[in-house]
Amino acid sequence: MAAMERWNDTGIVIAVRPHGEGGAVVTLLTENHGRHAGYVHGGHSSARLRAGLQPGATVDVEWNARSHDQLGSFSIEEARGGSPAWLDDAASLAALQAVCSILDKVLPERELHPALYAGTAAFLDVLGHDRDIWGATLVLWELAVLRELGFGLDLSKCVVTGVTDDLHYVSPKSGGAVSLEAAGPYKDKLFPLPAFLRGGEGVCTADVLAGLKLSGRFLEHRLFAHTSHTLPEARLRLLSFFAEQP
């Protein structure tokens, strides 16, 4: 009898889909095995398992299968649910849904991304607290996703002149920063570069909104353009929460 494929890891729940008689296919962003799915017996019918398998929860799992290319099964060893603050705030909940959906739709299966796992865990740590802080962190996370998958923006120097200071805009075509002087009469066609992305101190709601529009543009036109998916509806909703603030 062939030996079973088996490993243990920690992962963040990004999707749960009912499957079969009371089971569920759970997709995790794992620390050491990338985006990985597995079948959880009772994952849909067990109230205890459902409570621990909410999007954003962190779980310690054992995966096993007869061969590496099979779906395999997850055994849940420990589950640490998300913060109640996520569910008490509509904006936080939309952000959580957006992050999980983006990861589920764009990450290649079983491709390792330990830096993205760490960044996602860091974002979840601040989610549900000060809205401007987690909003700015989300922008940084989305730019990291773009960079991790080969679609990063160059915000280090002006794409026109090469200068590294006085950067205030981003070209919607190249994804490169543009200095105030180089922008000239074209600045209305460029994206504002928020202060927190150019080394400024503090975060304001207007900058978060500008940052979400910037990262959303390149998620949609660079990353999702190479998939059969579109930007998640929850991500589109996020803009309204920041636009509504004074």
C-alpha positions in Angstrom: 0.0 0.0 0.0 1.4 3.4 -1.1 2.4 5.8 1.7 0.1 8.8 2.2 1.1 12.3 1.3 1.0 14.3 4.6 2.0 17.7 6.0 1.1 20.1 8.8 0.8 23.8 8.4 -0.9 27.0 9.6 -3.3 28.8 7.2 -5.8 31.6 6.9 -9.3 30.6 5.7 -10.1 32.3 2.4 -13.0 30.3 1.1 -15.4 27.6 2.3 -17.7 25.7 -0.1 -20.2 23.0 0.9 -19.4 19.7 -0.6 -21.1 16.3 -0.3 -23.0 15.1 2.7 -22.2 17.8 5.3 -18.6 18.3 4.2 -16.9 21.4 2.9 -14.0 22.2 0.6 -11.9 24.7 2.5 -9.3 26.9 0.8 -6.5 28.3 2.9 -3.6 30.6 2.3 -1.0 28.5 4.1 2.4 29.7 5.5 4.4 27.0 3.7 2.2 25.5 1.0 0.6 28.5 -0.7 -3.1 28.6 -1.6 -4.2 25.1 -0.8 -7.6 23.4 -0.7 -8.7 20.3 1.2 -11.9 18.5 2.1 -13.1 18.8 5.7 -15.5 16.1 6.9 -18.4 17.8 8.7 -17.1 21.2 7.7 -20.7 22.2 6.7 -22.8 20.2 9.1 -20.9 20.7 12.3 -21.6 23.9 14.1 -18.3 23.7 15.9 -16.3 23.4 12.6 -18.4 26.0 10.9 -17.6 28.5 13.6 -13.9 27.9 13.2 -13.9 27.9 9.5 -15.0 31.5 8.9 -13.1 33.6 6.3 -10.1 35.3 8.0 -9.8 32.6 10.8 -6.4 31.1 11.3 -6.2 27.3 11.6 -3.6 24.7 12.3 -4.2 21.8 9.9 -2.9 18.4 8.8 -3.4 17.6 5.1 -3.3 14.1 3.8 -4.0 12.4 0.4 -3.1 9.3 -1.4 -1.1 11.3 -3.9 0.2 14.9 -4.2 -2.1 15.8 -7.0 -5.3 14.9 -5.2 -7.6 17.3 -3.3 -6.9 15.5 -0.1 -8.4 16.2 3.3 -7.8 18.7 6.1 -7.9 17.7 9.7 -8.5 20.8 11.8 -6.2 20.7 14.8 -6.9 24.2 16.1 -8.9 27.2 14.9 -8.6 30.8 16.0 -11.5 32.9 14.9 -11.3 36.5 13.7 -12.0 39.6 15.7 -15.6 40.3 16.5 -14.9 43.9 15.4 -14.8 42.6 11.8 -18.4 41.6 12.0 -19.5 44.7 13.9 -18.3 47.1 11.2 -19.7 46.9 7.6 -16.5 48.4 6.1 -14.2 45.9 7.9 -16.4 43.0 6.8 -16.3 44.2 3.2 -12.5 44.5 3.4 -12.2 41.0 4.8 -14.4 39.6 2.0 -12.4 41.5 -0.6 -9.0 40.3 0.7 -10.2 36.6 0.9 -11.8 36.8 -2.6 -8.7 38.4 -4.2 -6.5 35.7 -2.7 -8.8 32.9 -3.8 -9.2 34.2 -7.3 -5.7 35.3 -8.3 -3.2 33.1 -6.4 -2.0 30.0 -8.3 -2.8 26.9 -6.4 0.0 25.5 -4.2 2.5 28.2 -5.2 4.4 29.4 -2.2 4.0 33.0 -1.1 5.3 33.3 2.5 5.7 37.0 2.3 2.1 37.4 1.2 0.9 35.1 4.0 2.8 37.3 6.6 1.4 40.5 5.0 -2.2 39.1 5.1 -1.8 38.1 8.8 -0.5 41.6 9.5 -3.5 43.2 7.8 -5.9 41.0 9.7 -4.3 42.1 13.0 -5.2 45.8 12.3 -8.6 45.2 10.6 -11.6 46.3 12.7 -9.7 49.0 14.6 -8.9 52.6 13.2 -10.5 52.7 9.8 -7.9 54.9 8.2 -5.1 52.8 9.5 -6.4 49.5 8.2 -7.5 51.2 5.0 -3.9 52.4 4.3 -2.7 48.9 5.3 -5.1 47.4 2.8 -3.7 49.6 0.0 -0.1 48.5 0.9 -1.3 44.9 0.9 -2.9 45.2 -2.5 0.3 46.8 -3.9 2.2 43.9 -2.4 -0.1 41.4 -4.1 0.6 43.1 -7.4 4.3 43.0 -6.8 4.3 39.4 -5.6 2.6 38.3 -8.8 4.8 40.3 -11.1 2.7 43.4 -11.7 4.3 45.8 -9.2 4.3 49.6 -9.5 7.5 51.6 -9.5 6.9 54.4 -7.0 10.5 55.0 -6.3 11.3 57.6 -9.0 9.6 59.7 -11.7 8.9 57.7 -14.8 9.4 60.8 -16.9 12.5 62.5 -15.4 14.0 59.8 -13.1 14.0 62.2 -10.1 13.3 60.5 -6.7 11.7 63.4 -4.8 8.6 65.5 -5.1 6.6 62.5 -6.4 2.9 63.3 -6.3 1.2 61.3 -9.1 1.1 57.9 -10.7 0.7 57.2 -14.4 -2.4 55.0 -15.1 -0.6 53.4 -18.1 2.9 52.7 -16.8 2.3 52.4 -13.1 5.3 54.7 -12.5 5.4 57.7 -10.2 5.4 61.2 -11.7 6.9 64.3 -10.1 4.9 67.4 -9.5 6.9 69.3 -12.1 6.7 66.5 -14.8 2.9 66.2 -14.3 2.4 69.7 -15.5 -0.9 70.1 -17.4 -1.5 66.3 -17.4 -2.0 66.0 -13.7 -5.8 65.7 -14.1 -5.2 62.5 -16.1 -2.9 61.0 -13.4 -3.7 59.2 -10.1 -2.7 61.2 -6.9 0.0 59.5 -5.0 -1.1 59.4 -1.3 1.3 60.9 1.2 1.5 57.5 3.1 2.9 56.0 -0.1 5.6 58.6 -0.5 7.0 58.7 3.0 4.6 61.2 4.6 3.6 60.9 8.2 0.0 60.2 9.3 -3.0 58.9 7.3 -6.2 60.7 6.4 -9.4 59.4 4.8 -8.9 61.3 1.6 -5.5 59.6 1.1 -6.9 56.2 1.8 -9.6 56.7 -0.8 -7.0 57.9 -3.3 -4.9 54.8 -2.5 -7.8 52.4 -2.9 -8.6 53.9 -6.3 -4.9 53.6 -7.3 -4.4 50.0 -6.2 -7.9 49.0 -7.5 -7.1 50.4 -10.9 -4.0 48.1 -11.3 -5.6 45.1 -9.7 -8.4 45.3 -12.3 -6.3 46.3 -15.3 -3.1 44.3 -14.6 -3.9 41.4 -12.4 -7.6 40.5 -13.0 -7.2 41.2 -16.7 -5.2 37.9 -16.9 -8.0 35.9 -15.2 -11.6 35.1 -15.9 -12.6 37.0 -12.8 -13.4 40.6 -12.1 -12.6 42.8 -9.1 -14.7 41.4 -6.2 -18.0 43.2 -5.5 -17.0 43.7 -1.8 -13.8 45.5 -3.0 -15.9 47.8 -5.2 -18.1 48.6 -2.1 -15.2 49.7 0.0 -14.8 53.0 -1.8 -18.2 54.2 -0.5 -17.2 53.7 3.1 -14.3 56.1 2.8 -16.1 58.5 0.6 -18.9 58.9 3.2 -16.5 60.0 5.9 -16.0 63.8 6.5 
